[in-house]
């Protein structure tokens, strides 16, 4: 494998990682910002108030986005398998 081919595989892997992780990260960010605004407006400084809704939102998003995530991972594995079989 040459240098450009390695960079191509690495770029594809990073893109797949971003596509798979982005739904969970965006929902976690949105829920975190919403809870922080709620805490700032009401002056409630409870630490567990941030974690429980965020964990629940990420878990529900994981259940909903799992088919998309599995498709993206399968596509990536198929591209790598094809590259291995073709010898380059």
Buried (B, 14 or more C-beta within 10 A) or exposed (E): EEEEEEEBBEEBEEEBEEBBEEBBEEBBEEBBEEBEEEBEEEEEEEEEBBEEBBEEBBEEBEEEBEEEBEEBBEEBEEBBEEBEEEEE
